[in-house]
Amino acid sequence: MQTLSVAIVGGGLAGCECALRLARYGHHVTLFEQKPGARSPAHVSDFLGELVCSNSFRSDELTSGVGLLKAEMRALGSDFMAVADACRVPAGKALAVDREAFARQMTERVIAQNNICLVEREIRSVDEEVLRPFAEGRGIVIIAAGPLASESLSSSLAEVIGSNHCYFYDAIAPIVWTDSLNMDVVFRGSRYDVEHGEATGKGDYFNCPMNREEYENFYQALLTAHKVTAHAFEQERHFEGCMPVEALAQRGPRTLTFGPLKPVGFVDPRTGHRPWAVLQLRPENANAEACNLVGCQTKLVQGEQVRVFRLVPGLERAEFARFGSMHRNTYVNAPAVLAPDLSLKARPGVFLAGQITGVEGYVESAACGLWLGLLLAGRAAGCEPALPPAETAMGALLRHLRTPSKHFQPSNVHFGLMPALEEKAHKKERKAHYARRAQSAFEVWRAAFVR
């Protein structure tokens, strides 16, 4: 087996997952991480694998694309999934984690691995001198700088691929202290958490119910609130799956009530009826001392966040542990610039991993890093694995990066990325059919190609 010498730029989810996989197979990894000496505007922790936007890894059900992807990653021995499961906090059918514990454990895994050398250094260019020994000969360079790659590194990457790099803006939701909630109004419960027509109060979420008048006041405030604006030279392009709540509100007065504030499946214990709208809060850690405003990612200025969100019943005296914010996310036009093995067509010895490739989401980023680690390790051992079938969650995600598009955009994993079902299925059973087909295809692929 050929022993690889690999430089990985970025100690986020994709970088850590890839580094740990390669190191486990005996390869030498130098992991460059700019923290704590330098940070992006969105990062605050010194730990690797820091979660910025949310503590949720979304649904854990196999009848969802992301739930299926997590199952595939667990089957492949993912470090990301092992840490996530160990740091899990209650979140209904979703997988959410204590974000500080998660980042701490991910950091500990990296530091404990003898084949990984962690170097605190900001890499500002693909051609930086420290990377040249890896890029030459049999070495490998992996750029896993994440969606918050610095202007200098992004510009360097754009120069290498011969085109302007793409970008979009991502907004994160505020976090409030749980003890500042008005529990005379707020009730515990998950969607459809009802017995004998009454809310049980045993669910994993805190819920703020609104009647029509209360919702309309909140809605109008969202429309008129002062927002953070982009620089004059930057055009805002939001990822559809992470739209700021005020941008969604601009689409119409009922958009939020059919989206992140939908009341379906809830009963207000005070009235015994379904509210007009419900704002949910998800605990951020195991002791639930802080909560994330679900679906309320925002680019409102901080003072306006206080004013507007305190209009929601139950949040009248909410104290903010973290304000929502907005930051640039960088990604490349993957079908145009990446080979199927995630190397740059213009620079075959340089690979990309994580969100910078055009996958979207925590789980998807880690899965991308895991796949690249598996691929390079297999190649070094002389048994390079075939791409996972497009019918699998991981295969569908990688297929998205190879599918030419006039306007390529990042994507979460979902069944729409998979080939259509050959047999007709009732709408209610379609996801289950996709899941069964994916599981079967994955097991055949894993048995044949993964050691």
VOGU-3710 file (C-alpha; in Angstrom, 3 decimals, decimal comma):
1> mqtlsvaivg> 0,000/0,000/0,000  1,252/3,489/-0,879  1,342/5,782/2,160  -0,063/9,205/1,349  1,134/12,558/2,629  -1,951/14,767/2,746  -2,462/18,432/3,565  -6,017/19,374/4,532  -6,950/23,043/4,743  -9,775/23,572/7,240
11> gglagcecal> -10,714/21,849/10,492  -14,459/21,906/9,969  -16,738/18,911/9,562  -15,490/17,797/6,142  -11,835/18,397/7,011  -11,987/16,488/10,297  -13,960/13,597/8,834  -11,576/13,235/5,901  -8,475/13,558/8,098  -9,661/10,940/10,578
21> rlaryghhvt> -10,556/8,472/7,836  -7,192/8,808/6,080  -5,258/8,669/9,339  -7,061/5,510/10,400  -5,786/3,816/7,225  -2,209/4,782/8,098  -1,782/7,888/5,955  0,006/11,004/7,224  -2,237/14,064/7,449  -1,287/17,663/8,183
31> lfeqkpgars> -4,456/19,522/9,127  -4,175/23,302/8,783  -6,683/25,252/10,887  -6,559/29,029/11,259  -8,212/29,142/14,703  -7,622/30,385/17,306  -5,254/32,868/15,670  -7,798/33,870/13,023  -11,540/33,388/12,744  -14,293/33,988/10,237
41> pahvsdflge> -16,964/36,501/11,321  -19,311/33,633/12,268  -16,993/31,493/14,409  -16,482/32,010/18,143  -15,037/28,730/19,478  -11,445/27,474/19,409  -12,624/23,907/18,815  -12,545/22,053/15,500  -15,853/21,057/13,933  -17,637/24,160/15,267
51> lvcsnsfrsd> -21,359/24,296/14,423  -22,345/27,816/13,416  -25,882/27,949/12,050  -27,764/25,432/14,181  -27,297/22,434/16,442  -29,631/20,291/14,357  -28,590/17,647/11,859  -32,241/17,404/10,765  -34,407/14,316/10,470  -33,144/10,938/11,618
61> eltsgvgllk> -35,890/9,036/9,809  -34,946/6,743/6,938  -37,829/8,123/4,904  -35,927/11,402/4,562  -32,880/11,950/2,397  -30,747/13,224/5,259  -31,850/10,427/7,591  -30,852/7,919/4,954  -27,495/9,643/4,464  -26,791/9,481/8,189
71> aemralgsdf> -27,601/5,760/8,211  -25,136/5,212/5,362  -22,466/7,206/7,199  -23,001/5,206/10,382  -22,578/2,006/8,369  -19,279/3,363/7,024  -17,958/4,090/10,515  -18,216/7,875/10,304  -16,480/9,748/13,129  -18,887/12,641/12,597
81> mavadacrvp> -21,872/10,397/13,227  -20,258/8,677/16,210  -19,659/12,033/17,898  -23,086/13,329/16,949  -24,817/10,292/18,456  -22,748/10,626/21,631  -23,673/14,322/22,023  -27,331/13,993/21,125  -30,006/16,157/22,797  -33,800/15,689/22,564
91> agkalavdre> -35,256/17,021/19,300  -38,198/14,803/18,403  -37,502/12,886/15,198  -34,496/15,047/14,417  -30,879/14,543/15,469  -29,687/17,592/17,395  -26,522/17,851/19,453  -25,006/19,793/22,311  -22,851/21,904/20,025  -20,047/22,623/22,519
101> afarqmterv> -19,752/18,979/23,523  -19,804/17,947/19,872  -16,968/20,292/18,872  -14,927/19,350/21,947  -15,204/15,621/21,231  -14,410/16,093/17,547  -11,301/18,063/18,517  -10,250/15,376/20,996  -10,530/12,684/18,311  -8,306/14,623/15,941
111> iaqnniclve> -5,678/15,410/18,590  -5,604/11,779/19,770  -4,882/10,457/16,263  -1,107/9,940/15,907  -1,201/10,206/12,112  -2,647/13,730/12,196  -0,468/16,777/12,741  -2,658/19,764/13,648  -1,082/23,067/12,574  -2,485/26,472/13,501
121> reirsvdeev> -2,006/28,465/10,317  -4,187/30,483/7,978  -3,793/29,287/4,392  -4,378/32,245/2,103  -3,643/30,680/-1,283  -3,888/27,350/-3,067  -0,264/27,939/-4,081  1,021/28,850/-0,627  4,596/27,762/-0,028  3,713/25,419/2,848
131> lrpfaegrgi> 1,436/23,388/0,541  3,955/22,870/-2,250  5,620/19,756/-0,786  2,187/18,114/-0,686  1,124/19,253/-4,147  4,303/17,913/-5,756  5,087/14,272/-6,390  2,726/11,881/-4,628  1,346/14,363/-2,126  -2,255/15,546/-1,975
141> viiaagplas> -3,839/18,876/-1,041  -7,480/19,000/0,086  -9,253/22,341/0,422  -11,999/21,896/3,028  -12,121/25,526/4,093  -15,900/25,472/4,244  -18,461/28,020/3,105  -16,670/30,792/5,025  -13,405/30,513/3,144  -11,488/33,788/3,343
151> eslssslaev> -11,519/36,307/0,523  -7,864/35,589/-0,209  -8,262/31,805/-0,392  -11,495/32,128/-2,393  -9,825/34,495/-4,852  -6,872/32,137/-5,200  -9,195/29,223/-5,878  -11,134/31,266/-8,434  -7,894/32,097/-10,219  -6,931/28,424/-10,398
161> igsnhcyfyd> -10,263/27,286/-11,852  -10,263/30,119/-14,371  -13,603/31,660/-13,520  -15,267/33,858/-10,921  -16,232/31,854/-7,865  -19,903/31,573/-6,975  -21,346/32,570/-3,636  -24,575/32,970/-1,743  -25,561/34,475/1,555  -26,561/32,343/4,515
171> aiapivwtds> -28,443/33,592/7,571  -28,385/31,973/11,020  -31,132/32,015/13,652  -31,027/33,737/17,043  -30,618/31,804/20,291  -32,451/32,891/23,466  -32,054/31,857/27,095  -34,781/29,425/28,095  -35,353/30,989/31,512  -36,368/34,234/29,791
181> lnmdvvfrgs> -39,368/32,586/28,101  -42,868/33,301/29,375  -43,971/29,811/30,319  -47,523/31,034/30,960  -47,748/31,170/27,162  -45,038/28,834/25,888  -45,838/25,120/25,951  -43,721/21,980/25,459  -44,614/19,677/22,611  -43,675/18,211/19,246
191> rydvehgeat> -45,893/18,311/16,199  -48,949/16,043/16,593  -48,040/15,562/20,271  -51,692/15,243/21,262  -53,638/12,691/23,325  -57,406/12,691/23,580  -57,546/16,087/21,872  -55,159/17,790/24,316  -51,467/18,689/24,154  -49,410/16,383/26,391
201> gkgdyfncpm> -46,695/18,930/27,157  -44,056/16,191/26,827  -42,527/17,112/23,464  -38,980/18,163/22,733  -39,727/21,698/21,538  -40,870/24,921/23,192  -43,760/26,445/21,249  -44,991/30,031/21,049  -48,616/30,086/19,804  -50,033/33,130/18,010
211> nreeyenfyq> -53,582/34,108/17,167  -54,268/35,875/13,895  -53,869/39,407/15,245  -50,618/38,552/17,037  -49,212/36,922/13,917  -50,160/39,845/11,681  -48,427/42,284/14,057  -45,297/40,135/13,972  -45,529/39,774/10,187  -45,824/43,507/9,565
221> alltahkvta> -42,878/44,172/11,879  -40,751/41,709/9,891  -41,571/43,494/6,648  -40,583/46,937/7,920  -37,628/46,066/10,184  -34,154/47,386/9,374  -31,880/44,761/7,844  -28,150/44,311/7,402  -27,245/45,126/3,813  -24,583/43,524/1,657
231> hafeqerhfe> -21,558/45,428/0,442  -22,176/47,484/-2,689  -19,990/45,137/-4,775  -21,762/41,965/-3,635  -25,013/40,540/-4,957  -27,097/38,601/-2,447  -28,158/35,139/-3,589  -29,810/33,094/-0,871  -29,886/29,303/-0,768  -33,561/28,386/-0,954
241> gcmpvealaq> -33,360/25,999/2,006  -31,975/28,659/4,351  -33,883/31,820/3,445  -34,001/34,623/6,045  -37,406/34,651/7,712  -38,005/38,246/6,611  -37,233/37,289/2,991  -39,809/34,504/3,210  -42,320/36,965/4,681  -41,982/39,167/1,619
251> rgprtltfgp> -43,494/36,389/-0,488  -46,899/36,857/1,107  -48,751/37,027/4,441  -49,392/33,270/4,660  -45,950/32,066/3,536  -44,671/31,694/7,102  -47,841/29,968/8,337  -47,343/27,329/5,640  -43,591/27,218/6,318  -41,485/27,564/9,482
261> lkpvgfvdpr> -44,391/28,922/11,576  -47,016/26,413/10,452  -49,439/25,494/13,260  -50,480/22,094/11,877  -50,271/19,369/14,522  -50,420/21,733/17,518  -53,057/22,566/20,106  -52,704/25,652/22,298  -53,307/24,376/25,868  -54,814/27,752/26,798
271> tghrpwavlq> -57,570/27,585/24,169  -57,824/23,917/23,218  -57,638/24,952/19,567  -55,027/25,083/16,862  -53,196/28,461/16,816  -52,977/30,658/13,728  -49,180/30,290/13,798  -46,525/28,671/16,024  -42,906/29,703/16,455  -40,890/26,724/17,694
281> lrpenanaea> -37,731/26,803/19,815  -35,347/23,860/19,893  -33,050/23,272/22,916  -29,401/23,971/22,107  -27,854/21,610/24,643  -28,641/18,741/26,984  -29,830/20,918/29,865  -31,961/23,070/27,523  -30,691/26,317/29,024  -30,733/27,991/25,603
291> cnlvgcqtkl> -33,003/27,580/22,584  -32,729/28,173/18,841  -35,626/29,955/17,089  -36,424/27,283/14,509  -36,688/28,591/10,954  -35,999/32,178/12,051  -32,601/32,684/10,449  -32,369/36,415/9,895  -30,390/39,370/8,621  -32,188/41,907/10,838
301> vqgeqvrvfr> -29,887/44,236/12,757  -29,550/43,235/16,402  -31,814/45,928/17,865  -34,565/44,999/15,429  -34,229/41,310/16,327  -35,012/42,195/19,937  -37,959/44,390/18,954  -39,504/42,079/16,361  -39,109/38,692/18,049  -40,364/40,056/21,372
311> lvpgleraef> -43,670/40,653/19,609  -44,155/36,869/19,593  -46,257/35,704/22,579  -43,954/34,018/25,065  -40,897/35,964/23,908  -41,947/39,325/25,391  -38,910/39,389/27,693  -36,631/37,077/25,746  -32,922/37,502/26,430  -30,677/36,743/23,477
321> arfgsmhrnt> -27,711/34,439/23,970  -26,750/34,906/20,314  -28,208/37,163/17,677  -28,921/35,932/14,209  -26,438/37,023/11,585  -25,613/36,805/7,937  -22,427/35,689/6,220  -21,136/34,836/2,788  -20,945/31,196/1,762  -18,456/30,268/-0,935
331> yvnapavlap> -18,813/27,361/-3,346  -17,625/26,404/-6,821  -19,514/25,435/-9,962  -18,773/21,777/-9,272  -19,931/20,209/-12,573  -17,700/22,625/-14,482  -14,562/22,617/-12,325  -14,458/19,300/-10,405  -13,611/15,822/-11,663  -15,736/12,917/-10,361
341> dlslkarpgv> -13,105/12,283/-7,650  -13,559/15,916/-6,398  -10,170/17,026/-7,711  -9,863/20,293/-9,608  -9,834/19,711/-13,348  -7,341/22,545/-13,622  -5,132/21,153/-10,824  -5,543/17,345/-10,470  -3,470/17,141/-7,275  -5,807/19,517/-5,427
351> flagqitgve> -9,144/18,223/-4,113  -12,144/19,982/-2,572  -14,331/18,629/0,236  -17,399/19,864/2,084  -19,701/22,781/1,407  -17,253/24,535/-0,880  -18,011/21,789/-3,443  -21,699/22,696/-3,592  -23,234/20,337/-1,058  -25,346/22,113/1,550
361> gyvesaacgl> -25,687/21,204/5,206  -23,687/19,833/8,114  -24,358/16,189/7,350  -23,773/16,592/3,634  -20,442/18,347/4,244  -19,219/15,594/6,546  -20,409/12,956/4,063  -18,393/14,645/1,329  -15,272/14,519/3,508  -15,944/10,892/4,394
371> wlglllagra> -16,306/9,906/0,743  -13,080/11,648/-0,270  -11,223/9,903/2,572  -12,587/6,519/1,478  -11,746/7,196/-2,148  -8,145/8,299/-1,562  -7,456/5,511/0,940  -8,841/2,910/-1,461  -6,857/4,347/-4,343  -3,639/4,181/-2,310
381> agcepalppa> -4,375/0,529/-1,505  -4,950/-0,315/-5,148  -8,682/-0,934/-4,764  -10,334/2,398/-5,513  -14,061/2,200/-4,687  -16,603/2,922/-7,367  -18,860/5,904/-6,853  -21,841/4,986/-4,675  -24,914/4,255/-6,819  -27,089/7,267/-7,606
391> etamgallrh> -29,939/5,408/-5,865  -28,163/5,855/-2,515  -28,201/9,071/-0,507  -24,433/9,577/-0,751  -24,417/8,642/-4,418  -27,243/11,060/-5,188  -25,411/13,883/-3,433  -22,197/13,204/-5,369  -24,208/12,932/-8,570  -25,488/16,465/-7,971
401> lrtpskhfqp> -21,870/17,672/-8,105  -21,419/16,020/-11,512  -24,689/17,135/-13,115  -24,207/20,156/-15,420  -26,571/23,043/-14,775  -26,923/26,487/-16,291  -27,302/27,907/-12,794  -25,625/25,435/-10,445  -26,679/25,865/-6,806  -25,834/24,037/-3,576
411> snvhfglmpa> -28,211/21,291/-2,525  -29,123/19,301/0,538  -29,578/15,589/0,025  -33,159/14,677/-0,931  -34,991/12,034/-2,929  -35,338/14,403/-5,876  -31,608/13,959/-6,545  -32,097/10,207/-7,031  -33,232/8,486/-10,234  -37,004/8,200/-10,521
421> leekahkker> -38,651/5,042/-9,204  -39,173/2,371/-11,833  -42,443/1,237/-10,314  -45,392/3,465/-9,551  -45,983/4,150/-5,873  -48,726/5,922/-3,963  -47,691/9,404/-2,883  -47,734/8,430/0,809  -45,513/5,409/0,136  -43,069/7,005/-2,315
431> kahyarraqs> -40,428/7,977/0,256  -40,469/4,498/1,760  -39,887/3,034/-1,720  -36,950/5,368/-2,309  -35,525/4,418/1,086  -35,804/0,662/0,531  -34,224/0,911/-2,908  -31,416/3,074/-1,509  -30,683/0,686/1,355  -30,508/-2,291/-0,992
441> afevwraafv> -28,199/-0,497/-3,444  -25,985/0,756/-0,630  -25,459/-2,693/0,877  -24,464/-4,163/-2,506  -22,022/-1,297/-3,094  -20,529/-1,449/0,394  -19,984/-5,215/0,223  -18,157/-4,872/-3,085  -16,057/-1,761/-2,620  -15,591/-0,750/1,011
451> r> -13,083/-2,518/3,224
//
